[in-house]
Amino acid sequence: MGYTNKAALRAYAGAFRYPDADAQTKAVHGFFAPGAAINICHPFNELAGPDAYAAQFLAPLMASFQGLCRSDYIAIGGAFAGSDWVSATGYYAGHFANDWLGIRASGALAHLRFGEFHRMENGRAVESYVYLDIPELMIACAQWPIRDSPGRDRGYTGYLPGPATQDGLIWGDSDAQQSQASCTMVTDMLRQLATRDQAWRPWWHDNMLWYGPAAFGSFIGIDNFAGFQVPFEQTFSEWIGGAMPGSKTRHFTRFGDGNYVCSGGWPSLNAVQAKPFLGQPSQGKRLYMRVSDWWRRDGDKLVENWVFVDIPHVLLQMGYDVLSIPGRAP
């Protein structure tokens, strides 16, 4: 079953290798089951079935990004809580010719980072979660309006690379023990986040690479990452991730495939804001964050981590609709 699901994902992603609107639309209807619950980051949120996905998400994206194509640099599969899942992350690319979501077209090549999770039944996706780093596109187009954003002026590296080992496309089967060991390592690490003694450190290579959402930035080296992560955690009086027992939020999936692991929650992180965050003053509100990750391990250390947070959705909870004012002067 795992191979069948990966083959379905591979065929779906392959339809986007070159621009072909008919082939891409056909692939959507072949991959998603009728009535599939498709969750996409704000402002799309909840769509039902392939028709809605094609009409409300894909068609406008094609109209804005001429020559739309897609490249995946991680594609994995596994099981979680009795269900089969596949996951992929990479970039859409195209000539940004027409405005999209109110973001002014750049008239040049543009990239949109994506991450996807699909719960599979009979070789088709019945429940999906699609993350997009919309702030990364806005920053690249000089239209990100929030000055107090770690990734705006530092830590944003532009187009984020795939695995250094270039082995993230796992279309075949992996060793089950290795996959489980990878997942256990990540789960144990996640449960040590937001600890006063930074108890998460032993799981990471000293020269780890953390590829974060563009509004947060990306970092190389464990100390540089800690320079972001610790203040981020301290912004909240309560910080609970989806891997923590008793969390108000959860991961909808978390699995390993060889040396790779992924997880996602919709939302997965809940935290009570105690300090200003992304330029917004604290109102003492509990914020719910849609977060996803992909990790690569090397032996007994995690070495690379790709992260998404639905930042526009978080800002909306703080009363700030970043997509309504993308051209505002900073």
C-alpha positions as semicolon CSV with decimal commas, in nm:
position;residue;x (nm);y (nm);z (nm)
1;M;0,000;0,000;0,000
2;G;0,286;0,237;0,080
3;Y;0,433;0,193;-0,266
4;T;0,092;0,251;-0,428
5;N;0,046;0,575;-0,237
6;K;0,394;0,698;-0,322
7;A;0,333;0,612;-0,688
8;A;0,015;0,823;-0,679
9;L;0,203;1,117;-0,528
10;R;0,485;1,077;-0,780
11;A;0,241;1,084;-1,073
12;Y;0,062;1,387;-0,929
13;A;0,382;1,584;-0,870
14;G;0,518;1,474;-1,209
15;A;0,223;1,637;-1,386
16;F;0,357;1,975;-1,264
17;R;0,712;1,927;-1,388
18;Y;0,635;2,131;-1,700
19;P;0,357;2,386;-1,756
20;D;0,047;2,215;-1,891
21;A;-0,278;2,343;-1,746
22;D;-0,488;2,055;-1,880
23;A;-0,250;1,787;-1,748
24;Q;-0,222;1,959;-1,410
25;T;-0,598;1,995;-1,370
26;K;-0,645;1,632;-1,475
27;A;-0,384;1,526;-1,219
28;V;-0,573;1,709;-0,944
29;H;-0,892;1,518;-1,025
30;G;-0,702;1,191;-1,038
31;F;-0,514;1,238;-0,714
32;F;-0,781;1,382;-0,482
33;A;-1,082;1,168;-0,405
34;P;-1,428;1,318;-0,458
35;G;-1,521;1,509;-0,146
36;A;-1,165;1,512;-0,012
37;A;-1,114;1,751;0,280
38;I;-0,842;1,984;0,152
39;N;-0,701;2,233;0,400
40;I;-0,480;2,511;0,262
41;C;-0,320;2,792;0,457
42;H;-0,498;3,126;0,496
43;P;-0,675;3,276;0,303
44;F;-0,791;2,952;0,138
45;N;-0,846;2,746;0,454
46;E;-1,102;2,470;0,386
47;L;-1,186;2,339;0,039
48;A;-1,397;2,034;-0,041
49;G;-1,292;1,807;-0,326
50;P;-1,082;1,840;-0,639
51;D;-1,324;2,074;-0,819
52;A;-1,293;2,336;-0,546
53;Y;-0,914;2,289;-0,530
54;A;-0,878;2,333;-0,905
55;A;-1,111;2,633;-0,928
56;Q;-1,026;2,825;-0,612
57;F;-0,656;2,751;-0,569
58;L;-0,491;2,609;-0,880
59;A;-0,659;2,815;-1,154
60;P;-0,583;3,154;-0,991
61;L;-0,227;3,040;-0,924
62;M;-0,185;2,943;-1,291
63;A;-0,327;3,278;-1,400
64;S;-0,078;3,468;-1,185
65;F;0,230;3,247;-1,233
66;Q;0,261;3,193;-1,607
67;G;0,436;2,869;-1,697
68;L;0,351;2,725;-1,356
69;C;0,563;2,425;-1,266
70;R;0,666;2,249;-0,949
71;S;0,975;2,078;-0,811
72;D;0,972;1,852;-0,505
73;Y;1,289;1,789;-0,306
74;I;1,142;1,574;-0,029
75;A;0,873;1,311;-0,087
76;I;0,809;1,044;0,176
77;G;0,539;0,812;0,302
78;G;0,442;0,630;0,620
79;A;0,171;0,543;0,867
80;F;0,031;0,731;1,165
81;A;-0,251;0,630;1,401
82;G;-0,365;0,355;1,168
83;S;-0,376;0,568;0,853
84;D;-0,145;0,587;0,550
85;W;0,014;0,920;0,459
86;V;0,238;1,075;0,195
87;S;0,411;1,409;0,219
88;A;0,617;1,636;-0,004
89;T;0,779;1,978;0,003
90;G;0,948;2,197;-0,256
91;Y;0,862;2,496;-0,475
92;Y;0,616;2,616;-0,733
93;A;0,773;2,847;-0,991
94;G;0,647;3,070;-1,268
95;H;0,663;3,412;-1,427
96;F;0,476;3,631;-1,176
97;A;0,273;3,819;-1,437
98;N;-0,053;3,897;-1,257
99;D;-0,133;3,993;-0,900
100;W;-0,212;3,708;-0,661
101;L;-0,391;3,745;-0,324
102;G;-0,336;4,119;-0,353
103;I;0,041;4,074;-0,389
104;R;0,161;4,289;-0,679
105;A;0,313;4,091;-0,964
106;S;0,689;4,129;-0,998
107;G;0,699;4,062;-1,372
108;A;0,982;3,816;-1,313
109;L;1,053;3,458;-1,212
110;A;0,906;3,393;-0,869
111;H;0,899;3,094;-0,634
112;L;0,632;2,983;-0,388
113;R;0,740;2,728;-0,128
114;F;0,489;2,456;-0,051
115;G;0,457;2,162;0,187
116;E;0,186;1,898;0,162
117;F;0,044;1,607;0,361
118;H;-0,212;1,365;0,223
119;R;-0,399;1,089;0,402
120;M;-0,450;0,817;0,147
121;E;-0,720;0,558;0,090
122;N;-0,720;0,329;-0,213
123;G;-0,443;0,531;-0,374
124;R;-0,618;0,869;-0,350
125;A;-0,600;1,161;-0,108
126;V;-0,903;1,188;0,118
127;E;-0,765;1,442;0,368
128;S;-0,496;1,695;0,282
129;Y;-0,305;1,983;0,439
130;V;-0,120;2,229;0,216
131;Y;0,120;2,487;0,358
132;L;0,246;2,785;0,156
133;D;0,510;3,034;0,263
134;I;0,323;3,337;0,135
135;P;0,536;3,580;0,341
136;E;0,845;3,448;0,160
137;L;0,692;3,556;-0,171
138;M;0,598;3,895;-0,023
139;I;0,949;3,951;0,112
140;A;1,103;3,852;-0,222
141;C;0,873;4,104;-0,393
142;A;0,956;4,375;-0,133
143;Q;0,596;4,380;-0,008
144;W;0,624;4,242;0,347
145;P;0,489;4,524;0,567
146;I;0,603;4,415;0,913
147;R;0,932;4,574;1,013
148;D;0,965;4,384;1,342
149;S;0,995;4,044;1,176
150;P;1,313;3,838;1,228
151;G;1,325;3,720;0,869
152;R;1,263;4,059;0,705
153;D;1,610;4,206;0,728
154;R;1,815;3,918;0,866
155;G;1,787;3,544;0,854
156;Y;1,596;3,538;0,525
157;T;1,806;3,350;0,272
158;G;1,570;3,354;-0,024
159;Y;1,511;3,030;-0,210
160;L;1,563;2,750;0,042
161;P;1,759;2,447;-0,077
162;G;1,661;2,085;-0,048
163;P;1,859;1,819;0,139
164;A;2,235;1,850;0,121
165;T;2,249;1,477;0,044
166;Q;2,000;1,514;-0,244
167;D;1,824;1,193;-0,141
168;G;1,491;1,330;-0,018
169;L;1,274;1,172;-0,290
170;I;1,206;0,830;-0,139
171;W;0,980;0,659;-0,390
172;G;1,060;0,307;-0,275
173;D;1,038;0,134;0,064
174;S;1,270;0,217;0,353
175;D;1,396;0,001;0,634
176;A;1,115;-0,004;0,892
177;Q;1,348;0,003;1,194
178;Q;1,543;0,295;1,056
179;S;1,222;0,485;0,984
180;Q;1,090;0,424;1,335
181;A;1,421;0,528;1,490
182;S;1,407;0,855;1,297
183;C;1,052;0,925;1,411
184;T;1,133;0,839;1,774
185;M;1,432;1,075;1,767
186;V;1,220;1,366;1,644
187;T;0,937;1,293;1,890
188;D;1,179;1,285;2,182
189;M;1,336;1,613;2,067
190;L;1,001;1,788;2,025
191;R;0,905;1,707;2,384
192;Q;1,212;1,899;2,504
193;L;1,125;2,226;2,331
194;A;1,044;2,524;2,552
195;T;1,260;2,392;2,837
196;R;1,467;2,631;3,047
197;D;1,789;2,436;2,995
198;Q;1,738;2,400;2,616
199;A;1,714;2,025;2,661
200;W;1,648;1,986;2,287
201;R;2,014;2,058;2,203
202;P;2,158;1,701;2,227
203;W;1,949;1,586;1,931
204;W;2,100;1,841;1,693
205;H;2,429;1,858;1,503
206;D;2,637;2,163;1,601
207;N;2,624;2,286;1,241
208;M;2,256;2,211;1,188
209;L;2,055;2,396;0,923
210;W;1,713;2,533;1,017
211;Y;1,511;2,651;0,720
212;G;1,229;2,847;0,880
213;P;0,926;3,034;0,752
214;A;1,053;3,351;0,587
215;A;0,901;3,580;0,851
216;F;1,117;3,400;1,110
217;G;1,432;3,349;0,903
218;S;1,675;3,061;0,853
219;F;1,986;2,977;1,053
220;I;2,299;2,765;1,041
221;G;2,462;2,638;1,360
222;I;2,292;2,542;1,682
223;D;2,383;2,864;1,864
224;N;2,246;3,083;1,585
225;F;1,926;2,879;1,586
226;A;1,901;2,910;1,964
227;G;1,935;3,287;1,919
228;F;1,598;3,273;1,746
229;Q;1,427;2,980;1,916
230;V;1,479;3,081;2,279
231;P;1,342;3,438;2,241
232;F;1,059;3,296;2,032
233;E;0,962;3,056;2,311
234;Q;0,997;3,335;2,570
235;T;0,748;3,550;2,379
236;F;0,478;3,326;2,522
237;S;0,379;3,254;2,880
238;E;0,262;2,910;2,774
239;W;0,406;2,722;2,476
240;I;0,270;2,375;2,399
241;G;0,347;2,176;2,087
242;G;0,141;1,902;1,929
243;A;0,380;1,627;2,043
244;M;0,335;1,715;2,410
245;P;0,104;1,490;2,615
246;G;-0,210;1,678;2,713
247;S;-0,167;1,947;2,447
248;K;-0,477;2,136;2,341
249;T;-0,357;2,086;1,985
250;R;-0,213;1,785;1,805
251;H;-0,022;1,658;1,507
252;F;-0,251;1,514;1,242
253;T;0,046;1,302;1,134
254;R;0,407;1,232;1,228
255;F;0,610;0,955;1,065
256;G;0,956;0,857;0,951
257;D;1,077;0,726;0,617
258;G;1,443;0,624;0,627
259;N;1,644;0,921;0,752
260;Y;1,354;1,161;0,701
261;V;1,068;1,257;0,931
262;C;0,770;1,487;0,888
263;S;0,494;1,617;1,110
264;G;0,209;1,863;1,083
265;G;-0,071;2,009;1,290
266;W;-0,375;2,218;1,199
267;P;-0,303;2,369;1,446
268;S;-0,019;2,195;1,628
269;L;0,120;2,473;1,848
270;N;-0,082;2,674;2,096
271;A;0,075;2,953;2,298
272;V;-0,034;3,249;2,512
273;Q;0,125;3,567;2,383
274;A;0,304;3,759;2,660
275;K;0,533;3,991;2,458
276;P;0,515;4,169;2,121
277;F;0,527;3,924;1,833
278;L;0,572;4,006;1,464
279;G;0,521;4,370;1,544
280;Q;0,192;4,313;1,726
281;P;0,148;4,402;2,092
282;S;0,049;4,134;2,338
283;Q;-0,320;4,103;2,418
284;G;-0,267;3,797;2,635
285;K;-0,448;3,582;2,379
286;R;-0,389;3,217;2,312
287;L;-0,267;3,181;1,955
288;Y;-0,307;2,866;1,750
289;M;-0,038;2,797;1,491
290;R;-0,059;2,571;1,189
291;V;0,293;2,428;1,176
292;S;0,468;2,161;0,972
293;D;0,822;2,024;0,963
294;W;1,047;1,794;0,765
295;W;1,373;1,673;0,922
296;R;1,677;1,485;0,796
297;R;1,894;1,294;1,039
298;D;2,249;1,170;1,001
299;G;2,324;0,895;1,249
300;D;2,227;1,011;1,597
301;K;2,190;1,381;1,507
302;L;1,932;1,591;1,327
303;V;2,108;1,799;1,063
304;E;1,842;1,974;0,853
305;N;1,492;2,100;0,927
306;W;1,241;2,263;0,690
307;V;0,959;2,449;0,868
308;F;0,630;2,615;0,775
309;V;0,405;2,829;0,993
310;D;0,085;2,977;0,854
311;I;0,193;3,330;0,950
312;P;-0,103;3,515;0,787
313;H;-0,338;3,298;0,995
314;V;-0,145;3,376;1,316
315;L;-0,148;3,750;1,241
316;L;-0,522;3,737;1,171
317;Q;-0,576;3,604;1,524
318;M;-0,395;3,917;1,649
319;G;-0,625;4,141;1,446
320;Y;-0,382;4,208;1,160
321;D;-0,477;4,104;0,807
322;V;-0,142;4,113;0,631
323;L;-0,294;4,015;0,297
324;S;-0,522;4,319;0,292
325;I;-0,227;4,561;0,294
326;P;0,063;4,393;0,110
327;G;0,183;4,718;-0,049
328;R;0,185;4,929;0,264
329;A;0,514;5,112;0,318
330;P;0,709;4,958;0,609
